[in-house]
Amino acid sequence: MNKRWRVKPKASEESIANLRREIKGLTRLTANLLIQRNITDYESARRFFKPSLDDLHDPFLMKDMDRAVERLNRALHENEKIMVYGDYDVDGTTSVALMYSFLRRFHSKIEYYIPDRYTEGYGISFKGIDFAHQNDITLIIALDCGIKAVDKIQYANERNIDFVICDHHTPGDSLLVPTHTKSCRVAA
């Protein structure tokens, strides 16, 4: 990978001073970092540090979100076992922890799965799908992984396990195509 870090230019002294006057107690370093992210006034800083639900993007902009919500609602109403699956890295474990703790408030038949770094590696694993199958899990919500796991999703579908995939990574040459009507995919 020939990638290079590009450091944003330092904000002007005038813009740093203006932001620090507007936000009392703000350090020069924090003011500079905010300005580099185009956060240049009190209101935009407030939205950055204390966002409201109105500040979030519409989740239905994600492909097939309506199908994912429908499948999750069906699993909840029919009391199916659900597994939240994510990688062992920071964004994977964080997203699993958030989704699991949210769903746990509404549903008791919920598991989580983080693959073993050394025996399973990154992404969806056959071992994880086998765990789901052995535990009668019928829906896996994959977070931060799965967009390229076409063969593993087919393997799961053959075991009557559906997947909802929420992944920010770039898809491979082929995107998942549902093999039966219950499957759905969410790709970001």
Residue frames as a rotation matrix with the C-alpha (Angstrom) as fourth column:
MET 1
0.577 0.817 0.000 0.00
0.817 -0.577 0.000 0.00
0.000 0.000 -1.000 0.00
ASN 2
-0.599 -0.751 0.279 1.51
0.757 -0.644 -0.108 3.28
0.261 0.146 0.954 -1.08
LYS 3
0.562 0.805 0.192 -0.54
0.628 -0.565 0.535 5.60
0.539 -0.180 -0.823 1.10
ARG 4
-0.652 -0.749 0.119 0.67
0.525 -0.559 -0.641 8.83
0.547 -0.355 0.758 2.60
TRP 5
0.065 0.601 -0.797 -0.70
0.936 -0.313 -0.159 10.79
-0.345 -0.736 -0.583 5.49
ARG 6
-0.328 -0.095 0.940 -1.74
0.503 -0.860 0.089 14.31
0.800 0.501 0.330 4.57
VAL 7
-0.411 0.126 -0.903 -1.73
0.856 -0.287 -0.430 16.63
-0.313 -0.950 0.010 7.54
LYS 8
0.541 0.674 0.503 -4.18
0.779 -0.627 0.004 19.48
0.318 0.390 -0.864 7.24
PRO 9
-0.352 -0.699 0.622 -2.60
0.367 -0.715 -0.596 22.92
0.861 0.019 0.508 7.39
LYS 10
-0.619 0.054 -0.784 -2.60
0.767 -0.175 -0.618 24.66
-0.171 -0.983 0.067 10.76
ALA 11
0.471 0.858 0.203 -5.46
0.868 -0.492 0.070 27.08
0.160 0.143 -0.977 11.27
SER 12
-0.088 -0.479 0.873 -4.68
0.274 -0.854 -0.441 30.79
0.958 0.201 0.207 11.18
GLU 13
-0.842 -0.295 -0.451 -3.90
0.510 -0.165 -0.844 32.50
0.174 -0.941 0.289 14.47
GLU 14
-0.796 0.587 0.149 -6.87
-0.590 -0.807 0.025 34.79
0.135 -0.068 0.988 13.91
SER 15
0.042 0.860 -0.509 -9.36
-0.502 0.459 0.733 31.94
0.864 0.225 0.451 13.47
ILE 16
-0.282 -0.213 -0.935 -7.95
0.619 0.704 -0.347 30.13
0.733 -0.677 -0.067 16.52
ALA 17
-0.986 -0.115 -0.120 -8.27
0.166 -0.657 -0.735 33.32
0.006 -0.745 0.667 18.60
ASN 18
-0.516 0.856 0.026 -11.85
-0.748 -0.466 0.472 33.92
0.417 0.224 0.881 17.36
LEU 19
0.135 0.574 -0.808 -12.97
-0.053 0.818 0.572 30.39
0.990 -0.035 0.140 18.24
ARG 20
-0.502 -0.404 -0.765 -11.29
0.713 0.308 -0.630 30.59
0.490 -0.862 0.134 21.66
ARG 21
-0.951 0.246 0.185 -13.11
-0.301 -0.870 -0.390 33.87
0.065 -0.427 0.902 22.38
GLU 22
-0.160 0.961 -0.227 -16.41
-0.761 0.026 0.649 32.24
0.629 0.277 0.726 21.42
ILE 23
0.671 0.311 -0.673 -15.78
0.098 0.863 0.497 29.07
0.735 -0.399 0.548 23.45
LYS 24
0.420 -0.483 0.768 -14.34
-0.856 -0.493 0.158 29.90
0.302 -0.723 -0.621 26.86
GLY 25
0.362 -0.378 0.852 -11.69
-0.615 0.590 0.523 27.50
-0.701 -0.713 -0.018 28.18
LEU 26
0.985 0.005 0.175 -10.86
0.130 0.652 -0.747 26.05
-0.118 0.758 0.641 24.76
THR 27
0.196 -0.979 -0.057 -7.16
0.219 -0.013 0.976 25.29
-0.956 -0.204 0.211 24.32
ARG 28
0.004 -0.309 -0.951 -5.23
-0.826 -0.537 0.171 26.46
-0.563 0.785 -0.258 21.26
LEU 29
-0.909 -0.409 0.075 -4.64
-0.318 0.800 0.509 22.83
-0.268 0.439 -0.858 20.23
THR 30
-0.428 0.830 0.357 -8.33
0.606 0.557 -0.569 21.91
-0.671 -0.027 -0.741 20.45
ALA 31
0.363 0.531 -0.765 -9.33
-0.190 -0.762 -0.619 25.08
-0.912 0.370 -0.176 18.60
ASN 32
-0.391 -0.603 -0.696 -6.87
-0.832 -0.092 0.547 24.25
-0.394 0.793 -0.466 15.83
LEU 33
-0.942 0.034 0.334 -8.16
0.110 0.972 0.208 20.66
-0.318 0.233 -0.919 15.55
LEU 34
-0.035 0.999 -0.005 -11.77
0.489 0.013 -0.872 21.83
-0.871 -0.033 -0.489 15.40
ILE 35
0.297 0.107 -0.949 -11.03
-0.559 -0.786 -0.264 24.41
-0.774 0.609 -0.173 12.71
GLN 36
-0.743 -0.612 -0.269 -9.18
-0.595 0.422 0.684 21.78
-0.305 0.669 -0.678 10.68
ARG 37
-0.780 0.549 0.301 -12.48
0.570 0.822 -0.021 19.87
-0.259 0.155 -0.953 10.70
ASN 38
-0.678 0.468 0.566 -14.42
0.175 -0.645 0.744 22.97
0.714 0.604 0.355 9.58
ILE 39
0.351 0.690 -0.633 -15.89
0.881 -0.015 0.473 23.48
0.317 -0.724 -0.613 13.05
THR 40
-0.526 -0.672 0.521 -15.48
0.604 -0.727 -0.327 27.21
0.599 0.143 0.788 13.33
ASP 41
-0.384 0.431 0.817 -18.15
-0.551 -0.817 0.171 28.48
0.741 -0.384 0.551 15.74
TYR 42
-0.683 0.124 0.719 -19.86
-0.689 0.218 -0.692 27.66
-0.242 -0.968 -0.063 19.01
GLU 43
0.322 0.942 0.093 -22.94
-0.836 0.329 -0.439 26.06
-0.444 0.063 0.894 17.45
SER 44
0.540 -0.166 -0.825 -21.02
-0.549 0.674 -0.495 23.68
0.638 0.720 0.273 15.18
ALA 45
-0.638 -0.770 0.016 -18.75
-0.466 0.369 -0.804 22.74
0.614 -0.520 -0.594 18.12
ARG 46
-0.376 0.594 0.711 -21.82
-0.812 0.159 -0.562 22.06
-0.447 -0.789 0.422 20.28
ARG 47
0.671 0.657 -0.344 -23.27
-0.739 0.554 -0.384 19.79
-0.062 0.511 0.857 17.57
PHE 48
0.101 -0.733 -0.673 -19.90
-0.485 0.554 -0.676 18.00
0.869 0.395 -0.300 17.30
PHE 49
-0.831 -0.538 0.144 -19.49
-0.352 0.307 -0.884 17.38
0.431 -0.785 -0.445 21.04
LYS 50
-0.691 0.677 0.254 -23.18
-0.053 0.303 -0.952 16.98
-0.721 -0.671 -0.173 21.97
PRO 51
-0.897 0.354 -0.263 -25.07
-0.299 -0.050 0.953 15.84
0.324 0.934 0.151 18.88
SER 52
-0.241 0.892 0.382 -28.81
-0.632 0.154 -0.760 15.30
-0.737 -0.425 0.526 18.93
LEU 53
-0.176 0.262 0.949 -30.72
0.486 0.861 -0.147 12.71
-0.856 0.436 -0.279 16.93
ASP 54
0.832 0.533 -0.155 -31.64
0.173 -0.514 -0.840 15.51
-0.527 0.672 -0.520 14.51
ASP 55
0.334 -0.801 -0.496 -27.93
-0.800 -0.519 0.300 15.89
-0.498 0.297 -0.815 13.66
LEU 56
-0.329 -0.463 0.823 -27.60
-0.063 0.880 0.471 12.29
-0.942 0.103 -0.319 12.46
HIS 57
-0.794 0.051 -0.606 -27.82
-0.607 -0.014 0.795 11.16
0.032 0.999 0.042 8.86
ASP 58
0.337 0.941 0.011 -30.98
-0.931 0.335 -0.142 9.39
-0.137 0.038 0.990 7.78
PRO 59
-0.364 -0.544 0.756 -30.20
-0.471 0.807 0.355 5.67
-0.803 -0.227 -0.551 8.34
PHE 60
0.450 0.629 0.634 -32.48
0.256 0.590 -0.766 4.75
-0.856 0.507 0.104 5.45
LEU 61
0.583 -0.393 -0.711 -29.89
-0.789 -0.481 -0.382 6.19
-0.192 0.784 -0.591 3.07
MET 62
-0.530 -0.744 0.406 -28.05
-0.626 0.667 0.404 2.89
-0.572 -0.040 -0.819 3.56
LYS 63
-0.457 0.312 -0.833 -28.84
-0.729 0.405 0.552 0.35
0.509 0.860 0.042 0.85
ASP 64
-0.196 0.524 -0.829 -31.59
0.090 0.852 0.516 -2.10
0.976 0.027 -0.214 1.84
MET 65
-0.942 -0.153 0.299 -32.06
-0.259 -0.236 -0.937 -0.58
0.214 -0.960 0.183 5.30
ASP 66
-0.092 0.984 0.153 -35.82
-0.991 -0.106 0.086 -1.07
0.101 -0.144 0.984 4.97
ARG 67
0.434 0.191 -0.881 -35.26
-0.315 0.948 0.051 -4.80
0.844 0.255 0.471 4.40
ALA 68
-0.589 -0.725 -0.358 -32.83
0.152 0.335 -0.930 -5.00
0.794 -0.602 -0.087 7.32
VAL 69
-0.755 0.385 0.531 -35.31
-0.656 -0.463 -0.596 -3.31
0.017 -0.798 0.602 9.68
GLU 70
0.291 0.908 -0.301 -38.08
-0.893 0.370 0.254 -5.58
0.342 0.195 0.919 8.46
ARG 71
0.175 -0.295 -0.939 -35.93
-0.004 0.954 -0.300 -8.70
0.985 0.056 0.166 9.04
LEU 72
-0.861 -0.508 0.019 -34.85
0.010 -0.055 -0.998 -7.56
0.509 -0.859 0.052 12.50
ASN 73
-0.430 0.784 0.447 -38.43
-0.903 -0.377 -0.206 -6.74
0.007 -0.492 0.870 13.48
ARG 74
0.447 0.576 -0.685 -39.56
-0.590 0.765 0.258 -10.19
0.672 0.289 0.682 12.32
ALA 75
-0.281 -0.645 -0.711 -36.80
0.218 0.679 -0.701 -11.82
0.935 -0.352 -0.050 14.41
LEU 76
-0.924 -0.046 0.380 -37.86
-0.327 -0.422 -0.846 -9.81
0.199 -0.906 0.375 17.46
HIS 77
-0.112 0.983 0.146 -41.58
-0.993 -0.116 0.025 -10.53
0.042 -0.142 0.989 17.05
GLU 78
0.619 0.326 -0.715 -41.04
-0.422 0.905 0.048 -14.24
0.663 0.271 0.698 16.38
ASN 79
0.744 -0.334 0.578 -38.60
-0.586 0.090 0.806 -14.50
-0.321 -0.938 -0.129 19.30
GLU 80
0.832 -0.525 -0.180 -35.76
0.228 0.618 -0.752 -15.79
0.506 0.585 0.634 17.10
LYS 81
0.514 -0.778 -0.362 -32.21
0.555 -0.021 0.832 -16.05
-0.654 -0.628 0.421 18.37
ILE 82
0.943 -0.227 0.242 -30.04
0.026 -0.677 -0.735 -13.20
0.331 0.700 -0.633 17.06
MET 83
0.365 -0.891 -0.270 -26.27
0.832 0.182 0.523 -12.91
-0.417 -0.416 0.808 17.00
VAL 84
0.959 -0.209 -0.190 -24.35
-0.256 -0.927 -0.273 -9.64
-0.119 0.310 -0.943 16.68
TYR 85
0.574 -0.754 0.320 -21.06
0.766 0.633 0.116 -10.33
-0.290 0.178 0.940 14.91
GLY 86
0.957 -0.289 0.011 -18.05
-0.263 -0.885 -0.383 -8.04
0.121 0.364 -0.924 14.54
ASP 87
0.349 -0.917 -0.194 -14.31
0.219 0.282 -0.934 -7.99
0.911 0.284 0.300 14.17
TYR 88
0.489 -0.273 -0.828 -11.92
0.871 0.200 0.448 -7.88
0.043 -0.941 0.336 17.12
ASP 89
-0.589 -0.700 0.404 -10.56
0.669 -0.703 -0.242 -4.45
0.453 0.128 0.882 16.19
VAL 90
-0.912 0.142 -0.385 -11.68
0.199 -0.667 -0.718 -1.19
-0.359 -0.731 0.580 17.78
ASP 91
-0.606 0.736 -0.300 -14.53
-0.795 -0.561 0.231 -0.30
0.002 0.379 0.925 15.42
GLY 92
-0.357 0.456 -0.815 -15.73
-0.171 0.826 0.537 -3.92
0.918 0.331 -0.216 15.35
THR 93
-0.597 0.089 -0.798 -15.85
0.722 0.493 -0.485 -4.45
0.350 -0.866 -0.358 19.12
THR 94
-0.919 0.265 -0.292 -17.30
-0.070 -0.838 -0.541 -0.99
-0.388 -0.477 0.789 19.74
SER 95
-0.512 0.768 -0.384 -20.11
-0.782 -0.232 0.579 -1.48
0.356 0.597 0.719 17.22
VAL 96
-0.336 0.369 -0.867 -20.89
0.223 0.925 0.307 -4.95
0.915 -0.091 -0.393 18.61
ALA 97
-0.796 -0.003 -0.605 -20.99
0.605 -0.026 -0.796 -3.61
-0.013 -1.000 0.022 22.17
LEU 98
-0.834 0.500 -0.233 -23.35
-0.460 -0.863 -0.208 -0.78
-0.306 -0.066 0.950 21.18
MET 99
-0.344 0.732 -0.588 -25.70
-0.685 0.234 0.691 -2.93
0.643 0.640 0.421 19.11
TYR 100
-0.469 0.121 -0.875 -25.73
0.414 0.905 -0.096 -5.78
0.780 -0.407 -0.475 21.63
SER 101
-0.876 0.112 -0.470 -26.48
0.427 -0.275 -0.861 -3.50
-0.226 -0.955 0.193 24.59
PHE 102
-0.680 0.687 -0.256 -29.24
-0.726 -0.679 0.106 -1.76
-0.102 0.258 0.961 22.62
LEU 103
-0.225 0.620 -0.752 -30.93
-0.502 0.588 0.635 -4.99
0.835 0.520 0.179 21.45
ARG 104
-0.740 -0.133 -0.659 -30.52
0.404 0.696 -0.594 -6.60
0.538 -0.706 -0.461 24.88
ARG 105
-0.904 0.427 0.015 -32.97
-0.306 -0.622 -0.721 -4.02
-0.299 -0.656 0.693 26.25
PHE 106
-0.101 0.923 -0.372 -35.73
-0.984 -0.148 -0.101 -5.44
-0.148 0.355 0.923 24.01
HIS 107
0.639 0.241 -0.731 -34.81
-0.533 0.824 -0.194 -9.06
0.555 0.513 0.655 23.41
SER 108
0.533 -0.411 0.740 -33.43
-0.685 0.303 0.662 -11.81
-0.497 -0.860 -0.120 25.64
LYS 109
0.674 -0.260 0.691 -32.34
0.408 0.911 -0.055 -14.24
-0.615 0.320 0.721 22.92
ILE 110
0.910 -0.415 -0.012 -29.29
-0.284 -0.600 -0.748 -12.34
0.303 0.684 -0.663 21.79
GLU 111
0.591 -0.806 0.019 -25.66
0.652 0.492 0.578 -13.41
-0.475 -0.329 0.816 21.54
TYR 112
0.755 -0.455 -0.472 -22.52
-0.618 -0.736 -0.278 -11.71
-0.221 0.501 -0.837 20.33
TYR 113
0.734 -0.550 0.399 -19.54
0.579 0.813 0.055 -13.14
-0.355 0.191 0.915 18.52
ILE 114
0.618 -0.691 -0.375 -16.05
-0.741 -0.671 0.014 -11.78
-0.261 0.269 -0.927 18.07
PRO 115
0.899 -0.258 -0.355 -13.83
0.021 0.833 -0.553 -14.10
0.438 0.490 0.754 15.99
ASP 116
0.662 -0.744 -0.088 -10.55
0.352 0.206 0.913 -15.35
-0.661 -0.636 0.398 17.38
ARG 117
0.610 -0.459 -0.646 -7.77
-0.642 -0.764 -0.063 -13.24
-0.465 0.453 -0.761 15.93
TYR 118
-0.379 -0.925 0.034 -5.38
-0.769 0.335 0.545 -16.14
-0.515 0.180 -0.838 15.39
THR 119
-0.683 0.105 0.723 -7.65
0.228 0.971 0.074 -19.00
-0.694 0.215 -0.687 14.32
GLU 120
0.235 0.878 0.417 -10.34
0.801 0.068 -0.595 -17.08
-0.551 0.474 -0.687 12.41
GLY 121
-0.747 -0.575 0.334 -8.77
0.665 -0.624 0.411 -13.80
-0.028 0.529 0.848 11.37
TYR 122
-0.802 0.431 -0.414 -10.76
-0.347 -0.900 -0.265 -10.77
-0.486 -0.069 0.871 10.28
GLY 123
-0.545 0.657 -0.522 -14.29
-0.783 -0.175 0.597 -10.90
0.301 0.734 0.609 9.00
ILE 124
0.523 0.822 0.227 -17.02
-0.849 0.527 0.044 -13.50
-0.083 -0.216 0.973 8.91
SER 125
-0.653 -0.758 -0.007 -15.75
-0.757 0.652 0.041 -17.01
-0.026 0.032 -0.999 9.62
PHE 126
-0.158 0.540 -0.827 -17.14
-0.299 0.772 0.561 -20.47
0.941 0.336 0.039 9.03
LYS 127
-0.723 -0.183 -0.666 -16.49
0.526 0.479 -0.703 -21.17
0.448 -0.859 -0.250 12.71
GLY 128
-0.909 0.408 -0.085 -18.72
-0.268 -0.728 -0.631 -18.24
-0.320 -0.551 0.771 13.70
ILE 129
-0.247 0.838 -0.486 -21.49
-0.884 0.010 0.467 -19.43
0.397 0.545 0.738 11.37
ASP 130
-0.315 0.078 -0.946 -21.16
0.119 0.992 0.042 -22.97
0.942 -0.099 -0.322 12.77
PHE 131
-0.961 -0.022 -0.277 -21.47
0.277 -0.124 -0.953 -21.53
-0.014 -0.992 0.126 16.29
ALA 132
-0.612 0.780 -0.129 -24.68
-0.767 -0.625 -0.143 -19.77
-0.192 0.012 0.981 15.22
HIS 133
-0.125 0.558 -0.821 -26.07
-0.625 0.598 0.502 -22.94
0.771 0.575 0.274 13.61
GLN 134
-0.561 -0.171 -0.810 -25.26
0.374 0.821 -0.432 -25.09
0.739 -0.545 -0.396 16.67
ASN 135
-0.887 0.200 -0.416 -27.06
0.336 -0.338 -0.879 -22.56
-0.317 -0.920 0.233 18.88
ASP 136
-0.136 0.922 0.364 -30.19
0.978 0.183 -0.099 -22.23
-0.157 0.342 -0.926 16.70
ILE 137
-0.282 -0.022 -0.959 -29.43
0.068 -0.998 0.002 -18.64
-0.957 -0.065 0.283 15.76
THR 138
0.194 0.490 0.850 -31.42
0.878 0.300 -0.374 -17.61
-0.438 0.818 -0.372 12.68
LEU 139
0.876 0.049 0.480 -30.23
0.298 -0.838 -0.457 -14.03
0.380 0.544 -0.748 12.20
ILE 140
0.030 -0.909 -0.415 -26.70
0.940 -0.116 0.322 -12.63
-0.341 -0.400 0.851 12.30
ILE 141
0.990 0.131 0.050 -26.14
0.140 -0.951 -0.275 -8.89
0.012 0.279 -0.960 12.28
ALA 142
0.207 -0.974 0.086 -22.60
0.978 0.209 0.018 -8.35
-0.036 0.081 0.996 10.99
LEU 143
0.976 0.060 -0.212 -21.01
0.086 -0.989 0.116 -5.02
-0.202 -0.132 -0.970 11.89
ASP 144
0.423 -0.852 -0.307 -17.81
-0.748 -0.520 0.412 -3.70
-0.511 0.055 -0.858 10.33
CYS 145
-0.730 -0.660 0.174 -17.38
-0.435 0.647 0.626 -6.85
-0.526 0.381 -0.760 8.24
GLY 146
-0.185 0.646 0.740 -19.07
0.256 0.759 -0.599 -9.14
-0.949 0.078 -0.306 5.75
ILE 147
0.414 0.432 -0.801 -19.31
-0.559 -0.574 -0.598 -7.10
-0.718 0.696 0.004 2.55
LYS 148
-0.120 -0.542 -0.832 -16.88
-0.976 0.218 -0.002 -9.45
0.182 0.811 -0.555 0.76
ALA 149
-0.712 -0.215 0.668 -17.95
-0.504 0.819 -0.275 -12.68
-0.488 -0.532 -0.692 2.49
VAL 150
-0.072 0.743 -0.666 -20.10
-0.980 0.070 0.184 -13.98
0.183 0.666 0.723 -0.37
ASP 151
-0.315 -0.099 -0.944 -19.14
-0.231 0.973 -0.024 -17.65
0.921 0.210 -0.329 0.12
LYS 152
-0.969 -0.076 -0.236 -19.68
0.205 0.292 -0.934 -17.50
0.140 -0.953 -0.267 3.88
ILE 153
-0.538 0.842 -0.037 -23.08
-0.722 -0.483 -0.495 -15.83
-0.435 -0.239 0.868 3.56
GLN 154
0.006 0.502 -0.865 -24.13
-0.800 0.521 0.297 -18.57
0.599 0.690 0.405 1.12
TYR 155
-0.673 -0.335 -0.659 -22.86
0.108 0.837 -0.536 -21.15
0.732 -0.432 -0.527 3.64
ALA 156
-0.934 0.356 0.031 -25.01
-0.126 -0.246 -0.961 -19.50
-0.335 -0.901 0.275 6.33
ASN 157
-0.256 0.884 -0.390 -28.06
-0.961 -0.275 0.008 -19.32
-0.100 0.377 0.921 4.06
GLU 158
-0.250 0.099 -0.963 -27.76
-0.396 0.897 0.195 -23.07
0.884 0.430 -0.185 3.43
ARG 159
-0.760 -0.055 -0.647 -28.13
0.527 0.530 -0.664 -23.46
0.380 -0.846 -0.374 7.22
ASN 160
0.233 0.955 0.185 -31.19
0.724 -0.298 0.622 -21.16
0.649 -0.011 -0.761 7.30
ILE 161
0.032 -0.298 -0.954 -29.25
0.787 -0.581 0.208 -18.32
-0.616 -0.757 0.216 8.86
ASP 162
0.688 0.251 0.681 -29.93
0.630 -0.672 -0.389 -14.85
0.361 0.696 -0.620 7.49
PHE 163
-0.353 -0.847 -0.397 -27.48
0.914 -0.404 0.050 -11.99
-0.202 -0.345 0.917 7.55
VAL 164
0.942 0.304 0.143 -27.83
0.326 -0.929 -0.177 -8.25
0.079 0.213 -0.974 7.86
ILE 165
0.047 -0.999 0.010 -24.49
0.999 0.047 0.017 -6.72
-0.018 0.009 1.000 6.89
CYS 166
0.995 0.101 -0.020 -23.51
0.102 -0.993 0.057 -3.21
-0.014 -0.059 -0.998 7.94
ASP 167
0.273 -0.957 0.101 -20.01
0.808 0.285 0.516 -2.64
-0.522 -0.059 0.851 6.62
HIS 168
0.759 -0.049 -0.649 -18.09
-0.200 -0.966 -0.161 0.47
-0.620 0.252 -0.743 5.61
HIS 169
-0.300 -0.929 0.219 -15.42
-0.046 0.243 0.969 -1.44
-0.953 0.280 -0.116 3.69
THR 170
-0.243 0.125 -0.962 -15.22
-0.932 -0.305 0.196 -1.52
-0.269 0.944 0.191 -0.11
PRO 171
0.642 0.534 0.551 -17.08
-0.362 0.844 -0.396 -4.46
-0.676 0.055 0.735 -1.68
GLY 172
-0.434 -0.766 0.475 -15.30
0.055 0.504 0.862 -6.99
-0.899 0.400 -0.177 -3.87
ASP 173
-0.974 -0.008 -0.228 -16.07
-0.226 -0.090 0.970 -7.80
-0.028 0.996 0.086 -7.49
SER 174
-0.386 0.898 -0.211 -19.44
0.247 0.321 0.914 -9.31
0.889 0.301 -0.346 -6.61
LEU 175
-0.623 0.318 0.714 -21.91
-0.747 -0.511 -0.425 -7.99
0.230 -0.798 0.556 -4.13
LEU 176
-0.897 0.304 0.320 -24.03
0.074 0.819 -0.569 -10.34
-0.435 -0.487 -0.757 -2.09
VAL 177
-0.504 0.814 -0.290 -27.22
-0.652 -0.138 0.746 -11.43
0.566 0.565 0.600 -3.75
PRO 178
-0.220 0.466 0.857 -29.88
-0.848 0.342 -0.404 -12.92
-0.482 -0.816 0.319 -1.47
THR 179
-0.935 -0.164 -0.315 -30.35
-0.302 0.835 0.461 -16.65
0.188 0.526 -0.830 -2.12
HIS 180
-0.418 0.885 -0.203 -33.83
0.832 0.463 0.305 -16.76
0.364 -0.041 -0.930 -0.64
THR 181
0.169 0.612 0.772 -36.48
0.391 -0.761 0.518 -14.24
0.905 0.215 -0.368 0.25
LYS 182
0.867 0.206 -0.453 -35.53
0.491 -0.201 0.848 -13.88
0.084 -0.958 -0.275 3.91
SER 183
-0.050 -0.984 -0.172 -31.97
0.981 -0.080 0.174 -12.73
-0.185 -0.160 0.970 3.25
CYS 184
0.941 0.249 0.228 -31.07
0.301 -0.926 -0.229 -9.10
0.154 0.285 -0.946 3.25
ARG 185
-0.076 -0.997 0.002 -27.97
0.985 -0.076 -0.154 -7.00
0.153 -0.010 0.988 3.00
VAL 186
0.968 0.188 -0.165 -27.11
0.211 -0.968 0.134 -3.55
-0.135 -0.164 -0.977 4.26
ALA 187
0.084 -0.975 0.203 -23.95
0.995 0.073 -0.063 -2.04
0.046 0.208 0.977 2.85
ALA 188
0.856 0.148 -0.495 -22.60
0.245 -0.960 0.136 1.37
-0.455 -0.238 -0.858 3.74
